[in-house]
Amino acid sequence: MTAHATLRPITVGEYARMREAGILTEDDRVELIAGEIRQMSPIGPVHASIVRRLTRLLANLVGNATSISVQNPIQLDDYSEPIPDLAIPKPRDDDYASRHPGGQDTLIVIEVADASADYDRKEKIPRYASAGIPEAWLVDVTNQAIEQYTLPGRSRYQNMRILEWDDPLTSQAIPDLRIEVAQVFGL
């Protein structure tokens, strides 16, 4: 008779208690996806540069209308708390001091991907759609393009556009938000 080990998913609450107990620290580059603690890719200089550039661009464009969340968690459900590179949550008086923003609180989520493009595209983007986040961007460093996902459905976004460096990106979730793709890559 062969025994089979069964994995038990970790909840967001258990994950939080692991941080509080010091089992996980700020130095651990991990996130909770589908009840599993997953190692995140290291951040290289080009990735970091694009995150800084996007943060500046977005802050100038959205102003005080909302805030830009940089590499902070979003709670999608009881078993997933990813850490996107950037997110634009809806404004809130307490700036989410009592809890992380959820899918219903987030207008746009942005993943900057070099080594993680396939993982972000196949694992994270569909979860953002399932959580009802109106818009997701995948900044593809290798191809110098941005994939813009809109109209979230049950397990995927209904629309996806690939924008190259000479194209403008106009947000569907934030009406006056428009950037040139070349600006994101510093071209």
Long-range contacts (C-beta under 8 A, 24 or more apart in sequence): 7-36, 8-35, 9-34, 9-35, 9-36, 9-79, 10-35, 10-36, 10-37, 10-79, 11-35, 11-78, 11-79, 12-75, 12-77, 12-78, 12-79, 12-80, 12-81, 13-78, 15-81, 31-73, 31-81, 31-82, 31-83, 32-79, 32-80, 32-81, 32-82, 33-80, 33-82, 33-123, 33-124, 33-127, 34-79, 34-80, 34-127, 35-79, 35-80, 40-83, 40-116, 41-114, 41-115, 41-116, 41-119, 44-114, 46-114, 46-141, 47-85, 47-112, 47-114, 47-141, 49-186, 50-112, 50-139, 50-141, 50-184, 50-185, 50-186, 51-85, 51-86, 51-112, 53-183, 53-184, 53-186, 54-85, 54-86, 54-110, 54-112, 54-139, 54-184, 55-86, 57-179, 57-183, 57-184, 58-86, 58-88, 58-177, 58-179, 61-176, 61-177, 61-178, 61-179, 62-88, 62-174, 62-177, 65-91, 65-174, 66-90, 66-91, 66-107, 66-174, 67-91, 67-95, 69-101, 72-100, 73-100, 74-100, 74-101, 74-102, 74-103, 74-106, 74-109, 74-131, 74-133, 75-99, 75-100, 75-101, 75-102, 75-103, 76-102, 76-103, 76-127, 76-128, 76-130, 76-131, 77-103, 77-130, 77-131, 80-127, 80-131, 82-124, 82-127, 84-109, 84-110, 84-111, 84-124, 84-128, 85-110, 85-111, 85-112, 85-139, 86-110, 86-112, 88-173, 88-174, 102-131, 103-128, 103-130, 103-131, 103-132, 103-133, 104-131, 104-132, 106-131, 106-133, 107-133, 107-134, 107-135, 107-173, 107-174, 108-133, 108-134, 108-135, 108-136, 108-137, 108-171, 108-173, 108-174, 108-177, 109-133, 109-135, 109-136, 109-137, 110-136, 110-137, 110-138, 110-139, 111-136, 111-137, 111-138, 111-139, 112-139, 112-141, 113-138, 113-139, 113-140, 113-141, 114-141, 114-142, 117-141, 117-142, 121-147, 125-149, 125-156, 125-157, 126-155, 126-156, 128-152, 128-157, 129-153, 129-154, 129-155, 129-156, 129-157, 130-154, 130-155, 134-172, 134-173, 135-171, 135-172, 135-173, 137-169, 139-184, 144-181, 144-185, 144-187, 145-181, 146-181, 146-184
